[in-house]
Amino acid sequence: MAQNIISREGENVERNDAVMPTVAIVLSAVMFIILLFLFNSETAPEPVTIDPAITAAAAKEWPVLGKSIFENGVAAVGASACAGCHGLGGQGGVGPKLAGDQNLLQNAVLAHTRVVKGKGAMPAYEGKLKDNEIYAVSNYVINAWGNKATPPLITPAVIAAAASTISPEVLKNRSRLVPEEIKLPEITLVTFILLCLTYGLIGLYSVWAEGEQLHPGIHKTRSTPVAMLAMVSTLIGVMFFGVLFARQILVDLAGWSADPIVKPDVTAEGFYAAMVVILLGVAAGLYKKYFMDSEVVIEDSSGEFPW
């Protein structure tokens, strides 16, 4: 890799590009902290008003009104029937199974959250259904088909109490490298972070591969036993995680055709794929450092490469 430096011909010189990569990585870390604050503010609970009329309606309307909305929807406001995706008996279909769903039975508030906010292919019904209709269909889901959820009835007071705690779903979303819901400010920050991180890593790699002092001329490289062992181990790791990735893909494809459908393990797929990419990068770095001849070129300050 050619490096642009300021020097008199024939001298060994200090690099002029060894500081900025570290600055870029520190800056990306600062930006990532700001990004976490943005994500946390967006997942903060909204205040809930406890309306006695809604509380009374939630207890008595779900068997009739809730069932009607689930099976038929509310055409006047464009609210489609839940049964179209989840099945009349909650057995699932295009959407997940609701009958006996342990996530709903252990956290009934999740049913209300899904109806209000939606998720994935499921639309949000907030703004389409009235508050009492949302509570009615949510309570129908957690009580129909033999479901016995905790708590057994969703009311404004239950939602308010849940809003004061951080749900496992919110914690899971906050723990993701990139949360599910991401808006323009976050996209801008993520792009800037990735640019700084890439810039910094390439710069640090350059310093590691070529040293803090540059020696003008062509350099012949001879690998050592340790370097050879590291390269072989890295390539074995690439093949190992590549096989795991291919195996996981086959398992997930089989899950899609199973009855009932088994959701793909996207986390495992991403981890195996990331390890393959990372190890390939390590192998490329080892090759450049220990197996590839290099050349250092001296240029004047007008041609300085701006690390």
C-alpha positions, 0 to 999 in steps of 0.5 A: 500500500503506497503512503503519502508522506513528507520526507527527504529521499532515503530517510525513514520517516514518521507517519503523518496519518497515524492519529486521525483513525483513532480520532474517527473511532472515538468520534463514532463511539460518541455518535453511537452514545447519542444514537442510543439516547435517541432510541431510548427517547423514542421507546419511552412510554407514552402517558396513559389517561385512566378513563372510568368509562373506558375501564367499564367498557373494557370489562363488558364489551369484549365478548361481543364487540371484541369478537365482532371486530376480530372476525369482521373488522370495521369496514367504515374506518378501513380496519381489516378483520384480524381473523383474515391473518390469524384465523377465526380460531386464533390458529394462525395463518399469514399472521402468528398463532394467538390461541395458546401463545405464551407471549400473550398469556404471560404478558397480556398488555402485548396484545394491546400494544400490537393492536395499537402500534402494529408490527411488521406486516400487521397494521397499526389500528391506532387512529382507526379504532376507538379506544373502547374498540381497541380494548375490546378486541385486545381482551377478546384475544387474551380470553378467547379459545381457552386463553387465560392471560395475566392479567385476565383483563386489559384496562387503562390502569393496567396499561398505565402500570405497564408503561411505568416499567420497561417491557422485555420487548422494549429492552430487546429492541434497545439492545439491538445494534439497529432497532426495528424502528429507525427514522431519518435522524437515526439513519443519518447518524448511523451512516456517519458512524459507519463512515467514521468507523470504516475510515478509522479501522482502515487507518489503524490497519494501515498503521499496523500493517506498515508500522509507525515508521515508513521506510521508502522503497520496495519491501520483500515479506517473508512469512513466519510460522506464527503468521502461517498458523494464524492464516490457516486458523483464520481460513478454517474459521471462515469455512467453519462459520460458512458451513454453519451459515449454510446449515442455518439457511437450510434449517430456516427454509425447512421451517418456512414449509413446516406446519406450523411454520417455524420462524427463521433464526435471523440472529444466528444467520446474521452472526454466522454471516458476520463472522465469515466477513470478519474472518475474511477481513482478518485473512486479508490483513494477515496476507497484506502484513505477512505474505505480500510484498509492499512499496512505500512511496515518497511524495510532497505535501501537496499529495498527502493522503488525508487520514 
